[in-house]
Structures are given as C-alpha cells and as structure tokens.
C-alpha cells in the first residue's frame, strides 16, 4: 500500500512540474505585435528596429531589410530572432512572391 501511494505521489509531482515548465516555455516565446500604429513614420521606425534585428546575420542584408520592411508594414509584425519563428506572425509567414516562394525573410 505504501509503495502505491509513493508511486502515485511521485507521478503527480512529475506531471505538475512538466506542465508548469511547458507553460513557461510557451509564454516566453511570444512575439510582440506592433503597437496601435496605423502607418506613417512611427510604424516605419518600429519596423526598422525589428527588421534590423531580424536581418543582422543575413548574407544580403540590404535585400533582407527591404523585404522585411515591406512585410512588416503590411503585417504589422516581425518574428523574433534572425531566422525561423514565422509561426509567431501568420501574415508574415504566408506572404508569397510572384514565383510562389516566401517573400518575407
């Protein structure tokens, strides 16, 4: 009987700690949407800062900044990091060029 109670207790602790750690991971990676800016200089400044971070490791930085800026102005968001994470911004992820390849870096 004592062994059953101990196993149940350990299993409960493991379950609780794993759910808490996954909740922390999920909430920590969210991208911040653009502030309530419609367009103009304020949006351009916000996008410029986000795209500078996004494109800092790009091989063709000028091209990356150009397309990131276009996508940011239309979508009003930029994924975090220098690569990937496009799940954070669906509009940014789904934009395609005329050749049906991803438009946004």
Secondary structure in CASP SS format (residue, H / E / C, confidence):
PFRMAT SS
TARGET T0000
AUTHOR 0000-0000-0000
METHOD secondary structure of the structure
MODEL  1
X C 1.00
X H 1.00
X H 1.00
X H 1.00
X H 1.00
X H 1.00
X H 1.00
X H 1.00
X H 1.00
X H 1.00
X H 1.00
X H 1.00
X H 1.00
X H 1.00
X H 1.00
X H 1.00
X H 1.00
X H 1.00
X H 1.00
X H 1.00
X H 1.00
X H 1.00
X H 1.00
X H 1.00
X H 1.00
X H 1.00
X H 1.00
X H 1.00
X C 1.00
X C 1.00
X C 1.00
X C 1.00
X C 1.00
X C 1.00
X C 1.00
X C 1.00
X C 1.00
X C 1.00
X C 1.00
X C 1.00
X H 1.00
X H 1.00
X H 1.00
X H 1.00
X H 1.00
X H 1.00
X H 1.00
X H 1.00
X H 1.00
X H 1.00
X H 1.00
X H 1.00
X H 1.00
X H 1.00
X C 1.00
X C 1.00
X C 1.00
X C 1.00
X C 1.00
X C 1.00
X H 1.00
X H 1.00
X H 1.00
X H 1.00
X H 1.00
X H 1.00
X H 1.00
X H 1.00
X H 1.00
X H 1.00
X H 1.00
X H 1.00
X H 1.00
X H 1.00
X H 1.00
X C 1.00
X C 1.00
X C 1.00
X C 1.00
X C 1.00
X C 1.00
X C 1.00
X C 1.00
X C 1.00
X C 1.00
X H 1.00
X H 1.00
X H 1.00
X C 1.00
X H 1.00
X H 1.00
X H 1.00
X H 1.00
X H 1.00
X C 1.00
X E 1.00
X C 1.00
X C 1.00
X C 1.00
X C 1.00
X C 1.00
X E 1.00
X C 1.00
X C 1.00
X C 1.00
END
